[in-house]
Amino acid sequence: MENSPNSPKPLSDTHFVASIEETPLQATDSVAEDSRPSNLYIDAWRDARQRPLFWISGVFILLVIVVAVFPGLFTQIDPRSCSLEFSNQGPSAGHILGYTKQGCDVFSRIIFGTSTSLTVGILSTVIVTVIGVIFGALGGYFGRWVDAILSRIGDIFFAIPYFLAAVVIMSVFVDYRNVLVISLAIGFFAWPGTARILRGQVLSVKNSDYVTSAVALGVSQLRILWRHVLPNSIAPVIVITTIGLAGAIVAEATLSFLGVGLPPSVMSWGNDISAAQRDLRNNPMTLVWPSIALTSTVLAFVIMGEVIRDALDPKARARR
Amino acid sequence: MSQPTPTTSPTDKRRIGAPLLEIRDLQVSFATQAGMVPAVNGVSLTLLQGETLAIVGESGSGKTTTALSVIKLLPGAAEITGGSILFDGVDLTKLSEKELESVRGKQIGFVPQDPMSNLNPVWRIGFQVEETLVANGKAQRGRDAREKAIAVLESAGLGDAAQRMRQYPHQFSGGMRQRVLIGIGLSSTPKLLIADEPTSALDVTVQRVILDHLAKLTAESGTSVLFITHDLGLAAERAQKLVVMYKGRVVEAGPSVELLQNPQHPYTKRLVAAAPSLASHRLQGSASSIAARDQRDAESADVDLARTAEERAAHAASALAAPPAVQVENLTKVFRISSGKLRSEPFTAVDSVSFSIAKGTTTALVGESGSGKSTVARLVLKLDEPTSGRIVVDGRDLSTTRGKDLLALRRRMQPVFQDPFGSLDPLYNIGATIAEPLVAHRVGNAREQQARVLELLDQVSLPKKLVDRYPNELSGGQRQRVAIARALALKPDIVVLDEAVSALDVLVQAQILALLGELQSELDLTYLFITHDLAVVRLIADNVCVMRKGRIVEAASTSEVFDNPKEQYTQELLAAIPGAGITLGA
């Protein structure tokens, strides 16, 4: 019978003991002390930053933000100094994207329109998230009649198609069309989705043992909700917020395109697209350029949302 | 009757004693992001025809992986990278998936770990049994399968099997589900049955009945059993041979009694010293024998539970006369359980329970699942309101305590819960977790809190480096230490331990029990210890209340309950402690 050290043969009656050199005892309860701290969000960040899509979309979003805040850095041409003598002229030196029908510089208008589109996107997303988080968190955490009331209110808003509601609001407040009003119109009816997702998360998190522990330790209800429940249930909200921001930018453009958005005096990608469509056959490029700006910005936010979703989902991480 | 005798089946007589399963130098690795990590590293074992062999080890020792490689039910990331598994002369590692199907179920039966999740909830029990029989070619679909399925369930010990066939898994208790799974596992009279922790989710008395039945069935048919368990006492009681695994390797193997009485490898010695069932048994045998005690002192460098318990008892004897820290009088809790439509039925979870805990002592509430012991804990912690009855903590009635007074009371009474994986917020680092009660009760400024956190880490023997770690990086025992540190942060007098060591591996459990003992004598703590494990009770408690169906059936000092149980139920519980029937050399 061969009995090499690596293949012990415990036969029925023999009492086999492995040599202690081969099976050294380790501390009963040890941890890798030299590793770096990690939790869900730290891991997600480590995961995301290794992905090229994160950096591509991130840099693009950063660029859009810089353009929105400092448009003067990117063009010296005043988008409002239009002259009909250049109407529908093609690209020329200093005017790389040509002119609109009104004789305005296309590139300059896109640059200066960025801040409108982005502001509307961010503002309406903030409105959606704030209302959605308050309703979802309170309803899910306190349950009973609080949940019944908040959930029913959410259902009422959910039943109204938010885009239709925005069209109606913008038509009614025709004299008050500005960035704030259009953001409210988009955001005010879009929050029930966020509230529902968060409520579901909160419902599962609030039954976890660490919440029970916190109650028994004497931590107050609101503090538990704020410090324990919300951080552990907010991850999916972060994802839909990023994607929702893209949706809000599209919504603004669509409303402006339909003529119920911002007044023509305000520069925005939606208005530019709307103005260009009447001239589609003569000068299609005036439609294409703002559309590209809109699409690539929206795409960047959607991709960022996808990256964040993958990074926040440990199971998806494990699968890769 | 607890020790299954290998009776020879007339049909298989000539084969008894021949090797049925031979695992040689098995290597299994898991593919992870860090490359292939070995889980099983050169394991060899031999299982003879008609024999029961137990693989014992802690979680992560590779015992389940070893067993699952036999029937190639390994999770996707695992791969057999070397060695051979000879079953009846055929190397299973070389078989194709198709060929394996003829081995699985037909020749090798499998009883999985968790009876709750291993039956499909949307199919009737009968259908699931019939399906197995048909798939293994043991019955024709239709009437034949039905009749045979009834026979299978009856042999598994289910009464009125014909009616039971039409029910769904949720209508079965855990024990009955495990009977069904054992029935399915044995339905095609396999030569080998692999039972992976078949009863670890069940109550001890149920466990005993189920394993007795399993032993009887397998002995009748001459089936060999590969038994996987973490409980050394249980393994020794149920198997003729033991294989002790540690970190993917076999450290010791041999006949069970021999191995328990004369462990050679330091790891096995550790295990024997730490197993509560064995330690409490040993305590019973030699509590007064000083010679035995000295011998143990010399032998075990690690935690010896029996010794811990003896030291505790000496300390606590003087404390028993102290005034009660917690007093519970006629505590009753009635839940309303909806029984379909709009009706609801009252369910008395706790039924006029009374006990008191003297300051500085430990009272254990013992009971099986559904006995109401955890409800009592929740009531004492004021996480639920009692229906009637009084809880007096330090002379203060809990039900009338509100607002500031309640907050002050919570400071003095802190909980430690069962699940160390669930009771810590995954997004809080260890420092913030331990500091939380200090912050919530506004004790000290940030610097004092930080200093207290470090002091507490030291008290529960955790390295200070862990302060900025998150719970997912810690092992189960370390998390439980963190939970204990958090409970101690406010310097409470009373700690409610709700199954605080039940989810831990034995060695870790022993360490935590020792830690709890040290902390008690150091800080003069009062413990309310809720557990289902009588063996642990013997080691930690001064007084025991045995609960059943919401009532306390027996309450007395620990030694009285163990040495001289009055109630039949207590006697049953004691008899069901695994390893109780084994004679150990002191």
Interface residues (C-beta under 8 A of the other chain):
Chain A: N6 S7 P8 K9 P10 L11 S12 D13 T14 H15 F16 V17 A18 I20 E22 T23 L25 Q26 T28 D29 S30 V31 A32 E33 S35 P37 S38 N39 L40 Y41 I42 S208 D209 Y210 T212 S213 A214 V215 A216 L217 G218 V219 S220 R223 H228 P231 N232
Chain B: R24 D25 G42 S44 L45 T46 L48 E51 K241 V243 Y246 K247 R249 V250 V251 E252 A253 G254 P255 E258 L259 N262 Q264 H265 P266 Y267 R270 D302 L381 L383 L406 L407 R410 R411 Q414 P415 F417 Q418 D419 G422 S423 L424 D425 P426 L427 Y428 N429 E436 P437 A440 H441 P463 K465 L466 D468 R469 Y470 N472 E473 L474 S475 G477 Q478 A483 R486 A487 L507 V508 Q511
